[in-house]
Amino acid sequence: MSHHRNLIIGTAGHIDHGKTVLVKALTGRDTDRLEEEKRRGISIDLGFAPMVLSDGSVAGIVDVPGHENFVRNMMAGATGIDLALLVVAADDGVMPQTREHLAIIEFLGVSKAIVAITKIDIVDGDLMEMVIEDVGELLSGTRYQESTIVAVSAVKGEGIADLKAEIEKQAAGLKLKDDKLPPRLPVDRVFTLKGIGTVVTGTLWSGTVKVSDRLELLPGAVPVRIRSLEVHDSGREAAFAGERVAVNLAGVSRNQVNRGDVLASPGYLPPTYIVDASIKLLPASKPLKRGTRIRFHHGTRELMGRIYPLEGNEIMAGDESAAQIRLESKGIVIPQDRFVIRSYSPVTTIGGGAIVDAHPPKHRQKDSSAITEFKKLQSFDPASQLEVYLGRMEVPSTLELLSSLTGLDPETARENIRNLCKSKKAVMLGDTDTDFFVSRKLYAGKEASVMNMLDEFHGENPLQNGMPRETLKARIFPEWENRPADYLLGTMETEKKIEMEGKLIRLHGRKATATIDETQLLEAVVLKLETGPSQPPDLKELASIFEKDPKLIRELLTLAEEQNRVVKVSQDLYFSRNAIDGFMKSLKASAGDEGVTVSDFRKMIDTTRKYAVPLLEYFDREKLTVRVGDRRIVKNKNS
């Protein structure tokens, strides 16, 4: 194996069956590090040791406690292992924790196991045969029924060479962890070293981490930086998927980190309170009724939650069923992650399974669409997963977000989203893969909404050349970012469904249409503004003069503004374009380098303060003048 193909071996088995002694025989290291463990002669917490393989690569061994009171600790260590070393003592045979640990490693998806029968130096041949037979019955019907059984005496060294050889053989055929995915490391130990600071350890489930990388600590999204790395007691610049890693963190104190937290790339793992999962109950467990409170063990974390079957009101013992788990604290999961469930009280292992949907909606009882989506997602087909997630979204999604929701590596997500776009099931709102994606259904719905809103607008406002584009965007795309919304509108314009002109948007070919009477009224209004150029009537006065509804007068003035015949200076005050150009010409000709006051300008164009102030404020907005104290300085006087 290269340094990119790393192996984690995890022990399993009943208390006092010799797991820790066996690990010492394989590695030369005593994994019982706590004073209480040495005093009581039992493992309480996780122990770790490196094992050098024949090709020079190093496997990490996780030694777990076997006592029933420490199953929670056992699961924190068993998660993330590639090969299980199930230990059964020859003088005891199969015991309760042997069975529970075997169920746990199977629920966690550990693909292969080796059985080590220990303490063979203290039993006779007949007892040995009985233990081998018991082990065979234990493994029957499990994924480990073809596992190799190796008899050893860790104390005398008998069979250790054979066990090492079997480990080498199994290691060669294992599918190991994915370094193409972003980094993810569930924390199983936290401590402080003097002069170094906060250190966390765990198995790197995916990706690569390097010194100086910036990650986040979940579920609290605490930003951290890797100060240094250690793998099997050696300092490293980088660590790879499948390795046991000690990470010295900058930016976080010891009391901010707990076992069960997860180190990950920023934004890669959005926390969740709800998951849909395929759950299998052990044959000896009781039926799980809807709403039953359970303990959810995932990674190195234990969470409380409740079970809600997607079909029926309970999951029967021995059955495998689709269910929603509603968690009481944030979970950090992606599809295909494995987990174990234990009863709330008394605390016993009752089942486990795989995450199918890490971010589902909250399902109603007897929701047939939930089952349909679940089955589509359960195939773990990348295109199907992406299609389901896109279909739920009311806003455009980035490739990065889709990768994190589905648990797909970015390249796989990119390839499959492209195929969905080619098959017209998705639409890319942009020209590159860094842009946004929506389902075809959402795209078509937004397109229809734009057409309907504009059609309605034209019907109600025949005198207007179009609707303000930002008003339409605020109504049709309230939660969208500007870029994808503008891209969709731009595509519609290219397809000659709409037209955009300045700040206006309209249906293709639909411009303002005035009747003969309205056209005549428009000419009269413009003439009225031009007759008294420096003191024109405001909107209310115009409506009174012509005895028309102010709304109609405003629409006509808006049309004249689009024709560049009038200028809107304030909310209800309009000037003719000729008047505005004349005022600006006078300003440039008469204002010196020191500019003009309101009083100067009022006298210059023969008007009152009522008109002079809004006119100068309009010139400021248009950047034709700039206000300095109580004076206006004319910009670009010679242009």
Number of C-alpha atoms within 10 A of each C-alpha: 15 9 14 18 21 22 28 25 26 26 29 32 29 25 21 18 24 23 29 25 20 25 25 18 18 20 17 13 17 16 23 23 14 13 9 12 15 12 8 9 11 18 24 22 23 22 20 22 23 22 23 14 15 11 9 11 16 22 25 24 26 29 27 30 30 29 18 17 11 15 22 18 22 27 26 25 29 28 28 31 26 24 24 25 22 21 28 28 27 26 18 15 21 21 14 13 17 23 15 20 24 22 18 25 29 22 21 24 20 22 15 22 27 21 23 26 25 27 22 21 16 10 13 11 9 8 15 19 12 13 20 20 12 14 19 16 13 16 16 12 10 13 14 20 15 14 15 15 18 18 24 23 22 22 16 12 13 16 18 20 13 13 21 17 14 15 19 15 11 17 22 11 9 15 11 19 23 19 19 15 21 23 23 23 30 27 28 23 19 19 15 14 9 6 6 12 16 22 24 23 21 27 25 28 25 22 22 21 26 17 17 16 14 18 23 20 23 23 18 13 17 15 18 20 19 18 20 20 23 17 20 17 11 9 12 15 13 16 24 24 28 29 27 27 26 25 26 23 24 18 13 17 13 14 10 12 21 17 19 24 24 29 25 26 21 18 13 21 26 19 19 18 17 23 22 29 28 20 27 22 24 19 13 10 16 14 18 21 16 18 16 15 20 22 21 25 23 24 31 25 22 22 16 19 22 20 24 25 24 24 16 13 16 18 24 17 17 17 13 16 18 22 25 27 25 23 20 12 15 17 28 22 24 25 23 19 20 26 26 27 26 21 19 16 9 7 15 15 20 25 25 28 23 21 23 28 28 26 19 18 13 14 18 11 14 13 11 13 11 21 16 11 16 22 14 17 23 21 11 18 11 18 18 18 27 24 21 16 20 23 16 13 13 15 20 21 20 16 19 18 15 23 23 22 21 23 24 22 18 18 13 13 22 17 13 19 25 18 14 19 16 12 11 12 17 23 23 26 24 16 9 8 16 13 15 22 25 26 27 19 15 19 20 13 11 17 17 12 16 24 17 13 17 21 15 11 16 21 10 10 16 16 23 23 20 23 19 15 17 14 14 17 18 11 12 16 20 13 13 16 13 12 12 21 20 17 16 18 21 17 15 19 17 11 11 12 17 20 20 18 11 8 11 16 23 27 24 16 10 17 15 14 15 15 10 9 8 15 14 11 17 20 12 13 21 19 13 17 21 19 13 13 22 22 19 19 20 16 18 16 13 19 18 13 12 13 10 13 12 16 12 16 21 18 16 22 23 20 21 22 17 14 10 12 16 22 21 17 18 14 9 12 17 25 27 25 20 14 19 19 11 14 19 18 12 14 22 19 12 15 18 12 11 11 21 21 19 17 14 16 25 20 12 16 17 12 16 15 13 10 17 23 15 15 25 23 17 17 18 17 12 10 13 17 23 18 17 12 7 9 17 24 21 25 15 10 16 7 5
